Amino acid sequence: MSQEYSIEQVAKNLDKIFQGIEQGESVQITQQGQQVAVILPAAEYQRLLHGKPDFWESVERFRQELMEEGTEIDPDEVWKDVRDKSPGREIIL
């Protein structure tokens, strides 16, 4: 969810603006009906600043989060039913 304030309203509503930001909302600042700025929560700003992580970074972050949670996962158990064990189609040479 996003809040919207005109430049004239910002000073009067600064406490509401920061409450929204602390709750994870972004705030749009407008001037004469046109958006001129956006205030984001720091975590969202950092995510945008560093860009989208590549696949390997996402895997590493996922693994790190699992380790921090103390989750024990056996890879053999996770992948045991994924691969098709049938011999495949018949080939006549």
PDB file of N, CA, C and O in Angstrom:
ATOM      1  N   MET A   1       0.844  -1.170   0.000  1.00  0.00           N
ATOM      2  CA  MET A   1       0.000   0.000   0.000  1.00  0.00           C
ATOM      3  C   MET A   1       0.893   1.237   0.000  1.00  0.00           C
ATOM      4  O   MET A   1       1.997   1.225   0.543  1.00  0.00           O
ATOM      5  N   SER A   2       0.399   2.287  -0.610  1.00  0.00           N
ATOM      6  CA  SER A   2       1.181   3.502  -0.729  1.00  0.00           C
ATOM      7  C   SER A   2       0.339   4.699  -0.294  1.00  0.00           C
ATOM      8  O   SER A   2      -0.867   4.751  -0.539  1.00  0.00           O
ATOM      9  N   GLN A   3       0.989   5.646   0.347  1.00  0.00           N
ATOM     10  CA  GLN A   3       0.335   6.893   0.734  1.00  0.00           C
ATOM     11  C   GLN A   3       0.756   7.966  -0.266  1.00  0.00           C
ATOM     12  O   GLN A   3       1.799   7.856  -0.909  1.00  0.00           O
ATOM     13  N   GLU A   4      -0.058   8.990  -0.386  1.00  0.00           N
ATOM     14  CA  GLU A   4       0.279  10.085  -1.297  1.00  0.00           C
ATOM     15  C   GLU A   4       0.028  11.412  -0.590  1.00  0.00           C
ATOM     16  O   GLU A   4      -1.031  11.627   0.000  1.00  0.00           O
ATOM     17  N   TYR A   5       1.022  12.300  -0.658  1.00  0.00           N
ATOM     18  CA  TYR A   5       0.922  13.627  -0.050  1.00  0.00           C
ATOM     19  C   TYR A   5       1.462  14.655  -1.026  1.00  0.00           C
ATOM     20  O   TYR A   5       2.412  14.391  -1.764  1.00  0.00           O
ATOM     21  N   SER A   6       0.847  15.828  -1.021  1.00  0.00           N
ATOM     22  CA  SER A   6       1.407  16.935  -1.794  1.00  0.00           C
ATOM     23  C   SER A   6       2.560  17.530  -0.991  1.00  0.00           C
ATOM     24  O   SER A   6       2.679  17.288   0.210  1.00  0.00           O
ATOM     25  N   ILE A   7       3.391  18.295  -1.647  1.00  0.00           N
ATOM     26  CA  ILE A   7       4.529  18.918  -0.966  1.00  0.00           C
ATOM     27  C   ILE A   7       4.041  19.776   0.203  1.00  0.00           C
ATOM     28  O   ILE A   7       4.684  19.821   1.252  1.00  0.00           O
ATOM     29  N   GLU A   8       2.915  20.450   0.024  1.00  0.00           N
ATOM     30  CA  GLU A   8       2.376  21.294   1.083  1.00  0.00           C
ATOM     31  C   GLU A   8       1.935  20.474   2.300  1.00  0.00           C
ATOM     32  O   GLU A   8       1.980  20.977   3.423  1.00  0.00           O
ATOM     33  N   GLN A   9       1.514  19.232   2.101  1.00  0.00           N
ATOM     34  CA  GLN A   9       1.022  18.385   3.190  1.00  0.00           C
ATOM     35  C   GLN A   9       2.138  17.672   3.949  1.00  0.00           C
ATOM     36  O   GLN A   9       1.917  17.206   5.067  1.00  0.00           O
ATOM     37  N   VAL A  10       3.314  17.580   3.371  1.00  0.00           N
ATOM     38  CA  VAL A  10       4.393  16.787   3.977  1.00  0.00           C
ATOM     39  C   VAL A  10       4.747  17.283   5.373  1.00  0.00           C
ATOM     40  O   VAL A  10       4.814  16.483   6.307  1.00  0.00           O
ATOM     41  N   ALA A  11       4.974  18.574   5.536  1.00  0.00           N
ATOM     42  CA  ALA A  11       5.398  19.105   6.836  1.00  0.00           C
ATOM     43  C   ALA A  11       4.345  18.854   7.915  1.00  0.00           C
ATOM     44  O   ALA A  11       4.687  18.535   9.054  1.00  0.00           O
ATOM     45  N   LYS A  12       3.063  18.998   7.559  1.00  0.00           N
ATOM     46  CA  LYS A  12       1.992  18.810   8.532  1.00  0.00           C
ATOM     47  C   LYS A  12       1.780  17.342   8.906  1.00  0.00           C
ATOM     48  O   LYS A  12       1.282  17.044   9.992  1.00  0.00           O
ATOM     49  N   ASN A  13       2.153  16.436   8.020  1.00  0.00           N
ATOM     50  CA  ASN A  13       1.868  15.013   8.223  1.00  0.00           C
ATOM     51  C   ASN A  13       3.120  14.159   8.372  1.00  0.00           C
ATOM     52  O   ASN A  13       3.085  12.953   8.132  1.00  0.00           O
ATOM     53  N   LEU A  14       4.214  14.778   8.763  1.00  0.00           N
ATOM     54  CA  LEU A  14       5.482  14.056   8.847  1.00  0.00           C
ATOM     55  C   LEU A  14       5.399  12.841   9.773  1.00  0.00           C
ATOM     56  O   LEU A  14       5.972  11.795   9.470  1.00  0.00           O
ATOM     57  N   ASP A  15       4.697  12.971  10.887  1.00  0.00           N
ATOM     58  CA  ASP A  15       4.583  11.829  11.806  1.00  0.00           C
ATOM     59  C   ASP A  15       3.829  10.667  11.167  1.00  0.00           C
ATOM     60  O   ASP A  15       4.234   9.516  11.332  1.00  0.00           O
ATOM     61  N   LYS A  16       2.735  10.936  10.436  1.00  0.00           N
ATOM     62  CA  LYS A  16       1.986   9.891   9.736  1.00  0.00           C
ATOM     63  C   LYS A  16       2.834   9.253   8.638  1.00  0.00           C
ATOM     64  O   LYS A  16       2.791   8.041   8.426  1.00  0.00           O
ATOM     65  N   ILE A  17       3.602  10.086   7.951  1.00  0.00           N
ATOM     66  CA  ILE A  17       4.455   9.585   6.872  1.00  0.00           C
ATOM     67  C   ILE A  17       5.458   8.581   7.426  1.00  0.00           C
ATOM     68  O   ILE A  17       5.626   7.499   6.864  1.00  0.00           O
ATOM     69  N   PHE A  18       6.121   8.928   8.515  1.00  0.00           N
ATOM     70  CA  PHE A  18       7.122   8.030   9.077  1.00  0.00           C
ATOM     71  C   PHE A  18       6.494   6.788   9.704  1.00  0.00           C
ATOM     72  O   PHE A  18       7.104   5.719   9.694  1.00  0.00           O
ATOM     73  N   GLN A  19       5.301   6.913  10.241  1.00  0.00           N
ATOM     74  CA  GLN A  19       4.609   5.724  10.753  1.00  0.00           C
ATOM     75  C   GLN A  19       4.342   4.741   9.616  1.00  0.00           C
ATOM     76  O   GLN A  19       4.531   3.535   9.770  1.00  0.00           O
ATOM     77  N   GLY A  20       3.907   5.262   8.486  1.00  0.00           N
ATOM     78  CA  GLY A  20       3.658   4.407   7.322  1.00  0.00           C
ATOM     79  C   GLY A  20       4.924   3.749   6.815  1.00  0.00           C
ATOM     80  O   GLY A  20       4.924   2.568   6.467  1.00  0.00           O
ATOM     81  N   ILE A  21       6.004   4.515   6.773  1.00  0.00           N
ATOM     82  CA  ILE A  21       7.279   3.973   6.307  1.00  0.00           C
ATOM     83  C   ILE A  21       7.754   2.870   7.247  1.00  0.00           C
ATOM     84  O   ILE A  21       8.252   1.839   6.794  1.00  0.00           O
ATOM     85  N   GLU A  22       7.605   3.081   8.546  1.00  0.00           N
ATOM     86  CA  GLU A  22       7.999   2.056   9.520  1.00  0.00           C
ATOM     87  C   GLU A  22       7.176   0.784   9.365  1.00  0.00           C
ATOM     88  O   GLU A  22       7.637  -0.297   9.732  1.00  0.00           O
ATOM     89  N   GLN A  23       5.978   0.895   8.831  1.00  0.00           N
ATOM     90  CA  GLN A  23       5.119  -0.270   8.604  1.00  0.00           C
ATOM     91  C   GLN A  23       5.347  -0.880   7.223  1.00  0.00           C
ATOM     92  O   GLN A  23       4.638  -1.806   6.827  1.00  0.00           O
ATOM     93  N   GLY A  24       6.335  -0.365   6.489  1.00  0.00           N
ATOM     94  CA  GLY A  24       6.680  -0.938   5.188  1.00  0.00           C
ATOM     95  C   GLY A  24       5.993  -0.300   4.001  1.00  0.00           C
ATOM     96  O   GLY A  24       6.110  -0.803   2.883  1.00  0.00           O
ATOM     97  N   GLU A  25       5.286   0.785   4.209  1.00  0.00           N
ATOM     98  CA  GLU A  25       4.598   1.457   3.108  1.00  0.00           C
ATOM     99  C   GLU A  25       5.523   2.462   2.435  1.00  0.00           C
ATOM    100  O   GLU A  25       6.433   3.007   3.059  1.00  0.00           O
ATOM    101  N   SER A  26       5.274   2.694   1.158  1.00  0.00           N
ATOM    102  CA  SER A  26       5.994   3.762   0.471  1.00  0.00           C
ATOM    103  C   SER A  26       5.109   5.008   0.468  1.00  0.00           C
ATOM    104  O   SER A  26       3.892   4.913   0.627  1.00  0.00           O
ATOM    105  N   VAL A  27       5.721   6.161   0.290  1.00  0.00           N
ATOM    106  CA  VAL A  27       4.988   7.427   0.293  1.00  0.00           C
ATOM    107  C   VAL A  27       5.342   8.194  -0.971  1.00  0.00           C
ATOM    108  O   VAL A  27       6.515   8.419  -1.268  1.00  0.00           O
ATOM    109  N   GLN A  28       4.319   8.590  -1.706  1.00  0.00           N
ATOM    110  CA  GLN A  28       4.518   9.375  -2.917  1.00  0.00           C
ATOM    111  C   GLN A  28       4.319  10.846  -2.582  1.00  0.00           C
ATOM    112  O   GLN A  28       3.356  11.219  -1.912  1.00  0.00           O
ATOM    113  N   ILE A  29       5.236  11.668  -3.054  1.00  0.00           N
ATOM    114  CA  ILE A  29       5.146  13.117  -2.859  1.00  0.00           C
ATOM    115  C   ILE A  29       4.797  13.732  -4.215  1.00  0.00           C
ATOM    116  O   ILE A  29       5.455  13.465  -5.221  1.00  0.00           O
ATOM    117  N   THR A  30       3.756  14.554  -4.222  1.00  0.00           N
ATOM    118  CA  THR A  30       3.321  15.157  -5.479  1.00  0.00           C
ATOM    119  C   THR A  30       3.429  16.678  -5.425  1.00  0.00           C
ATOM    120  O   THR A  30       3.399  17.292  -4.358  1.00  0.00           O
ATOM    121  N   GLN A  31       3.553  17.255  -6.605  1.00  0.00           N
ATOM    122  CA  GLN A  31       3.536  18.711  -6.757  1.00  0.00           C
ATOM    123  C   GLN A  31       2.646  19.001  -7.951  1.00  0.00           C
ATOM    124  O   GLN A  31       2.926  18.560  -9.066  1.00  0.00           O
ATOM    125  N   GLN A  32       1.590  19.734  -7.720  1.00  0.00           N
ATOM    126  CA  GLN A  32       0.604  20.059  -8.747  1.00  0.00           C
ATOM    127  C   GLN A  32       0.078  18.792  -9.421  1.00  0.00           C
ATOM    128  O   GLN A  32      -0.115  18.754 -10.637  1.00  0.00           O
ATOM    129  N   GLY A  33      -0.150  17.755  -8.609  1.00  0.00           N
ATOM    130  CA  GLY A  33      -0.722  16.513  -9.112  1.00  0.00           C
ATOM    131  C   GLY A  33       0.257  15.556  -9.769  1.00  0.00           C
ATOM    132  O   GLY A  33      -0.119  14.444 -10.138  1.00  0.00           O
ATOM    133  N   GLN A  34       1.502  15.970  -9.918  1.00  0.00           N
ATOM    134  CA  GLN A  34       2.515  15.118 -10.545  1.00  0.00           C
ATOM    135  C   GLN A  34       3.444  14.543  -9.481  1.00  0.00           C
ATOM    136  O   GLN A  34       3.883  15.257  -8.580  1.00  0.00           O
ATOM    137  N   GLN A  35       3.734  13.269  -9.589  1.00  0.00           N
ATOM    138  CA  GLN A  35       4.651  12.630  -8.639  1.00  0.00           C
ATOM    139  C   GLN A  35       6.057  13.172  -8.848  1.00  0.00           C
ATOM    140  O   GLN A  35       6.578  13.158  -9.963  1.00  0.00           O
ATOM    141  N   VAL A  36       6.672  13.654  -7.756  1.00  0.00           N
ATOM    142  CA  VAL A  36       8.027  14.204  -7.849  1.00  0.00           C
ATOM    143  C   VAL A  36       9.028  13.423  -7.011  1.00  0.00           C
ATOM    144  O   VAL A  36      10.234  13.525  -7.235  1.00  0.00           O
ATOM    145  N   ALA A  37       8.539  12.638  -6.041  1.00  0.00           N
ATOM    146  CA  ALA A  37       9.450  11.868  -5.191  1.00  0.00           C
ATOM    147  C   ALA A  37       8.698  10.707  -4.557  1.00  0.00           C
ATOM    148  O   ALA A  37       7.472  10.715  -4.447  1.00  0.00           O
ATOM    149  N   VAL A  38       9.475   9.709  -4.143  1.00  0.00           N
ATOM    150  CA  VAL A  38       8.927   8.563  -3.421  1.00  0.00           C
ATOM    151  C   VAL A  38       9.832   8.294  -2.230  1.00  0.00           C
ATOM    152  O   VAL A  38      11.053   8.237  -2.376  1.00  0.00           O
ATOM    153  N   ILE A  39       9.246   8.129  -1.058  1.00  0.00           N
ATOM    154  CA  ILE A  39      10.006   7.769   0.141  1.00  0.00           C
ATOM    155  C   ILE A  39       9.739   6.291   0.405  1.00  0.00           C
ATOM    156  O   ILE A  39       8.589   5.864   0.510  1.00  0.00           O
ATOM    157  N   LEU A  40      10.817   5.519   0.511  1.00  0.00           N
ATOM    158  CA  LEU A  40      10.718   4.072   0.699  1.00  0.00           C
ATOM    159  C   LEU A  40      11.281   3.652   2.043  1.00  0.00           C
ATOM    160  O   LEU A  40      12.129   4.347   2.603  1.00  0.00           O
ATOM    161  N   PRO A  41      10.819   2.519   2.572  1.00  0.00           N
ATOM    162  CA  PRO A  41      11.483   1.949   3.744  1.00  0.00           C
ATOM    163  C   PRO A  41      12.929   1.596   3.383  1.00  0.00           C
ATOM    164  O   PRO A  41      13.218   1.268   2.232  1.00  0.00           O
ATOM    165  N   ALA A  42      13.823   1.660   4.349  1.00  0.00           N
ATOM    166  CA  ALA A  42      15.250   1.432   4.088  1.00  0.00           C
ATOM    167  C   ALA A  42      15.508   0.065   3.465  1.00  0.00           C
ATOM    168  O   ALA A  42      16.345  -0.054   2.570  1.00  0.00           O
ATOM    169  N   ALA A  43      14.805  -0.966   3.922  1.00  0.00           N
ATOM    170  CA  ALA A  43      15.023  -2.316   3.379  1.00  0.00           C
ATOM    171  C   ALA A  43      14.667  -2.375   1.896  1.00  0.00           C
ATOM    172  O   ALA A  43      15.376  -3.005   1.111  1.00  0.00           O
ATOM    173  N   GLU A  44      13.580  -1.729   1.515  1.00  0.00           N
ATOM    174  CA  GLU A  44      13.176  -1.701   0.107  1.00  0.00           C
ATOM    175  C   GLU A  44      14.184  -0.917  -0.724  1.00  0.00           C
ATOM    176  O   GLU A  44      14.513  -1.313  -1.842  1.00  0.00           O
ATOM    177  N   TYR A  45      14.669   0.182  -0.186  1.00  0.00           N
ATOM    178  CA  TYR A  45      15.683   0.976  -0.881  1.00  0.00           C
ATOM    179  C   TYR A  45      16.949   0.149  -1.117  1.00  0.00           C
ATOM    180  O   TYR A  45      17.506   0.173  -2.214  1.00  0.00           O
ATOM    181  N   GLN A  46      17.401  -0.570  -0.110  1.00  0.00           N
ATOM    182  CA  GLN A  46      18.597  -1.402  -0.253  1.00  0.00           C
ATOM    183  C   GLN A  46      18.383  -2.484  -1.304  1.00  0.00           C
ATOM    184  O   GLN A  46      19.289  -2.779  -2.084  1.00  0.00           O
ATOM    185  N   ARG A  47      17.189  -3.076  -1.329  1.00  0.00           N
ATOM    186  CA  ARG A  47      16.889  -4.107  -2.321  1.00  0.00           C
ATOM    187  C   ARG A  47      16.971  -3.532  -3.733  1.00  0.00           C
ATOM    188  O   ARG A  47      17.536  -4.157  -4.630  1.00  0.00           O
ATOM    189  N   LEU A  48      16.415  -2.362  -3.924  1.00  0.00           N
ATOM    190  CA  LEU A  48      16.459  -1.717  -5.233  1.00  0.00           C
ATOM    191  C   LEU A  48      17.867  -1.273  -5.597  1.00  0.00           C
ATOM    192  O   LEU A  48      18.278  -1.368  -6.753  1.00  0.00           O
ATOM    193  N   LEU A  49      18.597  -0.791  -4.610  1.00  0.00           N
ATOM    194  CA  LEU A  49      19.952  -0.307  -4.838  1.00  0.00           C
ATOM    195  C   LEU A  49      20.868  -1.419  -5.321  1.00  0.00           C
ATOM    196  O   LEU A  49      21.690  -1.212  -6.213  1.00  0.00           O
ATOM    197  N   HIS A  50      20.725  -2.590  -4.735  1.00  0.00           N
ATOM    198  CA  HIS A  50      21.601  -3.702  -5.088  1.00  0.00           C
ATOM    199  C   HIS A  50      21.079  -4.515  -6.257  1.00  0.00           C
ATOM    200  O   HIS A  50      21.770  -5.417  -6.729  1.00  0.00           O
ATOM    201  N   GLY A  51      19.909  -4.230  -6.725  1.00  0.00           N
ATOM    202  CA  GLY A  51      19.365  -4.930  -7.877  1.00  0.00           C
ATOM    203  C   GLY A  51      18.887  -6.327  -7.540  1.00  0.00           C
ATOM    204  O   GLY A  51      18.987  -6.791  -6.405  1.00  0.00           O
ATOM    205  N   LYS A  52      18.370  -6.972  -8.554  1.00  0.00           N
ATOM    206  CA  LYS A  52      17.849  -8.322  -8.398  1.00  0.00           C
ATOM    207  C   LYS A  52      19.009  -9.297  -8.288  1.00  0.00           C
ATOM    208  O   LYS A  52      19.915  -9.278  -9.121  1.00  0.00           O
ATOM    209  N   PRO A  53      18.993 -10.153  -7.266  1.00  0.00           N
ATOM    210  CA  PRO A  53      20.092 -11.112  -7.138  1.00  0.00           C
ATOM    211  C   PRO A  53      20.017 -12.164  -8.241  1.00  0.00           C
ATOM    212  O   PRO A  53      18.935 -12.507  -8.716  1.00  0.00           O
ATOM    213  N   ASP A  54      21.184 -12.668  -8.640  1.00  0.00           N
ATOM    214  CA  ASP A  54      21.173 -13.732  -9.632  1.00  0.00           C
ATOM    215  C   ASP A  54      20.764 -15.044  -8.957  1.00  0.00           C
ATOM    216  O   ASP A  54      20.562 -15.090  -7.743  1.00  0.00           O
ATOM    217  N   PHE A  55      20.649 -16.089  -9.743  1.00  0.00           N
ATOM    218  CA  PHE A  55      20.153 -17.362  -9.231  1.00  0.00           C
ATOM    219  C   PHE A  55      21.016 -17.886  -8.097  1.00  0.00           C
ATOM    220  O   PHE A  55      20.497 -18.303  -7.061  1.00  0.00           O
ATOM    221  N   TRP A  56      22.334 -17.866  -8.284  1.00  0.00           N
ATOM    222  CA  TRP A  56      23.223 -18.433  -7.270  1.00  0.00           C
ATOM    223  C   TRP A  56      23.139 -17.653  -5.952  1.00  0.00           C
ATOM    224  O   TRP A  56      23.156 -18.256  -4.880  1.00  0.00           O
ATOM    225  N   GLU A  57      23.049 -16.324  -6.022  1.00  0.00           N
ATOM    226  CA  GLU A  57      22.903 -15.520  -4.805  1.00  0.00           C
ATOM    227  C   GLU A  57      21.609 -15.883  -4.074  1.00  0.00           C
ATOM    228  O   GLU A  57      21.577 -15.935  -2.844  1.00  0.00           O
ATOM    229  N   SER A  58      20.551 -16.132  -4.834  1.00  0.00           N
ATOM    230  CA  SER A  58      19.276 -16.519  -4.226  1.00  0.00           C
ATOM    231  C   SER A  58      19.386 -17.872  -3.539  1.00  0.00           C
ATOM    232  O   SER A  58      18.855 -18.063  -2.446  1.00  0.00           O
ATOM    233  N   VAL A  59      20.076 -18.813  -4.182  1.00  0.00           N
ATOM    234  CA  VAL A  59      20.270 -20.139  -3.582  1.00  0.00           C
ATOM    235  C   VAL A  59      21.076 -20.019  -2.295  1.00  0.00           C
ATOM    236  O   VAL A  59      20.728 -20.624  -1.281  1.00  0.00           O
ATOM    237  N   GLU A  60      22.151 -19.241  -2.337  1.00  0.00           N
ATOM    238  CA  GLU A  60      22.994 -19.071  -1.152  1.00  0.00           C
ATOM    239  C   GLU A  60      22.227 -18.407  -0.011  1.00  0.00           C
ATOM    240  O   GLU A  60      22.374 -18.801   1.146  1.00  0.00           O
ATOM    241  N   ARG A  61      21.415 -17.408  -0.326  1.00  0.00           N
ATOM    242  CA  ARG A  61      20.617 -16.744   0.702  1.00  0.00           C
ATOM    243  C   ARG A  61      19.610 -17.727   1.307  1.00  0.00           C
ATOM    244  O   ARG A  61      19.407 -17.749   2.521  1.00  0.00           O
ATOM    245  N   PHE A  62      18.986 -18.535   0.452  1.00  0.00           N
ATOM    246  CA  PHE A  62      18.034 -19.541   0.920  1.00  0.00           C
ATOM    247  C   PHE A  62      18.719 -20.529   1.860  1.00  0.00           C
ATOM    248  O   PHE A  62      18.190 -20.851   2.924  1.00  0.00           O
ATOM    249  N   ARG A  63      19.890 -21.004   1.466  1.00  0.00           N
ATOM    250  CA  ARG A  63      20.637 -21.943   2.312  1.00  0.00           C
ATOM    251  C   ARG A  63      20.997 -21.306   3.651  1.00  0.00           C
ATOM    252  O   ARG A  63      20.888 -21.941   4.700  1.00  0.00           O
ATOM    253  N   GLN A  64      21.423 -20.056   3.605  1.00  0.00           N
ATOM    254  CA  GLN A  64      21.799 -19.353   4.832  1.00  0.00           C
ATOM    255  C   GLN A  64      20.599 -19.216   5.767  1.00  0.00           C
ATOM    256  O   GLN A  64      20.721 -19.420   6.975  1.00  0.00           O
ATOM    257  N   GLU A  65      19.446 -18.874   5.208  1.00  0.00           N
ATOM    258  CA  GLU A  65      18.240 -18.737   6.023  1.00  0.00           C
ATOM    259  C   GLU A  65      17.854 -20.069   6.654  1.00  0.00           C
ATOM    260  O   GLU A  65      17.438 -20.111   7.811  1.00  0.00           O
ATOM    261  N   LEU A  66      17.991 -21.155   5.898  1.00  0.00           N
ATOM    262  CA  LEU A  66      17.687 -22.473   6.452  1.00  0.00           C
ATOM    263  C   LEU A  66      18.631 -22.822   7.588  1.00  0.00           C
ATOM    264  O   LEU A  66      18.208 -23.374   8.604  1.00  0.00           O
ATOM    265  N   MET A  67      19.912 -22.503   7.421  1.00  0.00           N
ATOM    266  CA  MET A  67      20.888 -22.795   8.465  1.00  0.00           C
ATOM    267  C   MET A  67      20.582 -21.985   9.725  1.00  0.00           C
ATOM    268  O   MET A  67      20.689 -22.500  10.838  1.00  0.00           O
ATOM    269  N   GLU A  68      20.202 -20.717   9.551  1.00  0.00           N
ATOM    270  CA  GLU A  68      19.885 -19.865  10.693  1.00  0.00           C
ATOM    271  C   GLU A  68      18.659 -20.374  11.447  1.00  0.00           C
ATOM    272  O   GLU A  68      18.581 -20.260  12.670  1.00  0.00           O
ATOM    273  N   GLU A  69      17.701 -20.938  10.705  1.00  0.00           N
ATOM    274  CA  GLU A  69      16.494 -21.473  11.334  1.00  0.00           C
ATOM    275  C   GLU A  69      16.758 -22.820  11.994  1.00  0.00           C
ATOM    276  O   GLU A  69      15.954 -23.288  12.801  1.00  0.00           O
ATOM    277  N   GLY A  70      17.873 -23.438  11.655  1.00  0.00           N
ATOM    278  CA  GLY A  70      18.189 -24.746  12.212  1.00  0.00           C
ATOM    279  C   GLY A  70      17.410 -25.868  11.556  1.00  0.00           C
ATOM    280  O   GLY A  70      17.242 -26.938  12.142  1.00  0.00           O
ATOM    281  N   THR A  71      16.936 -25.631  10.344  1.00  0.00           N
ATOM    282  CA  THR A  71      16.168 -26.639   9.626  1.00  0.00           C
ATOM    283  C   THR A  71      17.108 -27.705   9.079  1.00  0.00           C
ATOM    284  O   THR A  71      18.094 -27.397   8.410  1.00  0.00           O
ATOM    285  N   GLU A  72      16.793 -28.948   9.369  1.00  0.00           N
ATOM    286  CA  GLU A  72      17.589 -30.070   8.869  1.00  0.00           C
ATOM    287  C   GLU A  72      16.876 -30.641   7.646  1.00  0.00           C
ATOM    288  O   GLU A  72      15.754 -31.135   7.756  1.00  0.00           O
ATOM    289  N   ILE A  73      17.519 -30.574   6.490  1.00  0.00           N
ATOM    290  CA  ILE A  73      16.937 -31.111   5.267  1.00  0.00           C
ATOM    291  C   ILE A  73      17.918 -32.105   4.667  1.00  0.00           C
ATOM    292  O   ILE A  73      19.099 -31.805   4.492  1.00  0.00           O
ATOM    293  N   ASP A  74      17.410 -33.293   4.355  1.00  0.00           N
ATOM    294  CA  ASP A  74      18.215 -34.316   3.698  1.00  0.00           C
ATOM    295  C   ASP A  74      17.972 -34.197   2.196  1.00  0.00           C
ATOM    296  O   ASP A  74      16.858 -34.463   1.745  1.00  0.00           O
ATOM    297  N   PRO A  75      18.984 -33.803   1.397  1.00  0.00           N
ATOM    298  CA  PRO A  75      18.788 -33.634  -0.042  1.00  0.00           C
ATOM    299  C   PRO A  75      18.303 -34.905  -0.731  1.00  0.00           C
ATOM    300  O   PRO A  75      17.500 -34.836  -1.661  1.00  0.00           O
ATOM    301  N   ASP A  76      18.784 -36.064  -0.284  1.00  0.00           N
ATOM    302  CA  ASP A  76      18.342 -37.321  -0.888  1.00  0.00           C
ATOM    303  C   ASP A  76      16.846 -37.526  -0.681  1.00  0.00           C
ATOM    304  O   ASP A  76      16.158 -38.038  -1.564  1.00  0.00           O
ATOM    305  N   GLU A  77      16.352 -37.133   0.468  1.00  0.00           N
ATOM    306  CA  GLU A  77      14.924 -37.264   0.758  1.00  0.00           C
ATOM    307  C   GLU A  77      14.107 -36.287  -0.104  1.00  0.00           C
ATOM    308  O   GLU A  77      13.028 -36.635  -0.583  1.00  0.00           O
ATOM    309  N   VAL A  78      14.611 -35.097  -0.292  1.00  0.00           N
ATOM    310  CA  VAL A  78      13.896 -34.082  -1.073  1.00  0.00           C
ATOM    311  C   VAL A  78      13.787 -34.496  -2.536  1.00  0.00           C
ATOM    312  O   VAL A  78      12.727 -34.341  -3.143  1.00  0.00           O
ATOM    313  N   TRP A  79      14.859 -35.014  -3.102  1.00  0.00           N
ATOM    314  CA  TRP A  79      14.923 -35.294  -4.536  1.00  0.00           C
ATOM    315  C   TRP A  79      14.590 -36.739  -4.907  1.00  0.00           C
ATOM    316  O   TRP A  79      14.636 -37.075  -6.090  1.00  0.00           O
ATOM    317  N   LYS A  80      14.259 -37.603  -3.957  1.00  0.00           N
ATOM    318  CA  LYS A  80      14.107 -39.028  -4.241  1.00  0.00           C
ATOM    319  C   LYS A  80      13.024 -39.336  -5.274  1.00  0.00           C
ATOM    320  O   LYS A  80      13.193 -40.274  -6.053  1.00  0.00           O
ATOM    321  N   ASP A  81      11.938 -38.601  -5.316  1.00  0.00           N
ATOM    322  CA  ASP A  81      10.846 -38.890  -6.246  1.00  0.00           C
ATOM    323  C   ASP A  81      10.835 -37.971  -7.464  1.00  0.00           C
ATOM    324  O   ASP A  81       9.877 -37.991  -8.237  1.00  0.00           O
ATOM    325  N   VAL A  82      11.864 -37.179  -7.646  1.00  0.00           N
ATOM    326  CA  VAL A  82      11.880 -36.222  -8.745  1.00  0.00           C
ATOM    327  C   VAL A  82      12.261 -36.887 -10.063  1.00  0.00           C
ATOM    328  O   VAL A  82      11.629 -36.638 -11.089  1.00  0.00           O
ATOM    329  N   ARG A  83      13.267 -37.714 -10.043  1.00  0.00           N
ATOM    330  CA  ARG A  83      13.757 -38.336 -11.271  1.00  0.00           C
ATOM    331  C   ARG A  83      12.888 -39.533 -11.654  1.00  0.00           C
ATOM    332  O   ARG A  83      12.515 -40.345 -10.807  1.00  0.00           O
ATOM    333  N   ASP A  84      12.577 -39.623 -12.936  1.00  0.00           N
ATOM    334  CA  ASP A  84      11.804 -40.735 -13.466  1.00  0.00           C
ATOM    335  C   ASP A  84      12.689 -41.975 -13.500  1.00  0.00           C
ATOM    336  O   ASP A  84      13.772 -41.955 -14.086  1.00  0.00           O
ATOM    337  N   LYS A  85      12.234 -43.036 -12.881  1.00  0.00           N
ATOM    338  CA  LYS A  85      13.044 -44.250 -12.792  1.00  0.00           C
ATOM    339  C   LYS A  85      12.696 -45.261 -13.883  1.00  0.00           C
ATOM    340  O   LYS A  85      13.266 -46.352 -13.914  1.00  0.00           O
ATOM    341  N   SER A  86      11.779 -44.917 -14.767  1.00  0.00           N
ATOM    342  CA  SER A  86      11.416 -45.843 -15.843  1.00  0.00           C
ATOM    343  C   SER A  86      12.571 -45.950 -16.836  1.00  0.00           C
ATOM    344  O   SER A  86      13.357 -45.013 -16.973  1.00  0.00           O
ATOM    345  N   PRO A  87      12.680 -47.095 -17.538  1.00  0.00           N
ATOM    346  CA  PRO A  87      13.798 -47.279 -18.465  1.00  0.00           C
ATOM    347  C   PRO A  87      13.708 -46.392 -19.707  1.00  0.00           C
ATOM    348  O   PRO A  87      14.671 -46.319 -20.471  1.00  0.00           O
ATOM    349  N   GLY A  88      12.614 -45.739 -19.920  1.00  0.00           N
ATOM    350  CA  GLY A  88      12.474 -44.876 -21.096  1.00  0.00           C
ATOM    351  C   GLY A  88      11.796 -45.619 -22.233  1.00  0.00           C
ATOM    352  O   GLY A  88      11.276 -46.718 -22.046  1.00  0.00           O
ATOM    353  N   ARG A  89      11.805 -45.021 -23.394  1.00  0.00           N
ATOM    354  CA  ARG A  89      11.126 -45.654 -24.519  1.00  0.00           C
ATOM    355  C   ARG A  89      12.009 -46.725 -25.158  1.00  0.00           C
ATOM    356  O   ARG A  89      13.232 -46.718 -25.016  1.00  0.00           O
ATOM    357  N   GLU A  90      11.369 -47.620 -25.846  1.00  0.00           N
ATOM    358  CA  GLU A  90      12.085 -48.713 -26.500  1.00  0.00           C
ATOM    359  C   GLU A  90      12.692 -48.212 -27.803  1.00  0.00           C
ATOM    360  O   GLU A  90      12.044 -47.502 -28.571  1.00  0.00           O
ATOM    361  N   ILE A  91      13.926 -48.586 -28.038  1.00  0.00           N
ATOM    362  CA  ILE A  91      14.617 -48.177 -29.262  1.00  0.00           C
ATOM    363  C   ILE A  91      14.934 -49.427 -30.077  1.00  0.00           C
ATOM    364  O   ILE A  91      15.517 -50.380 -29.559  1.00  0.00           O
ATOM    365  N   ILE A  92      14.554 -49.423 -31.333  1.00  0.00           N
ATOM    366  CA  ILE A  92      14.849 -50.536 -32.235  1.00  0.00           C
ATOM    367  C   ILE A  92      15.935 -50.068 -33.189  1.00  0.00           C
ATOM    368  O   ILE A  92      15.766 -49.086 -33.912  1.00  0.00           O
ATOM    369  N   LEU A  93      17.054 -50.788 -33.179  1.00  0.00           N
ATOM    370  CA  LEU A  93      18.175 -50.417 -34.050  1.00  0.00           C
ATOM    371  C   LEU A  93      18.187 -51.200 -35.315  1.00  0.00           C
ATOM    372  O   LEU A  93      19.068 -51.005 -36.154  1.00  0.00           O
TER     373      LEU A  93
END
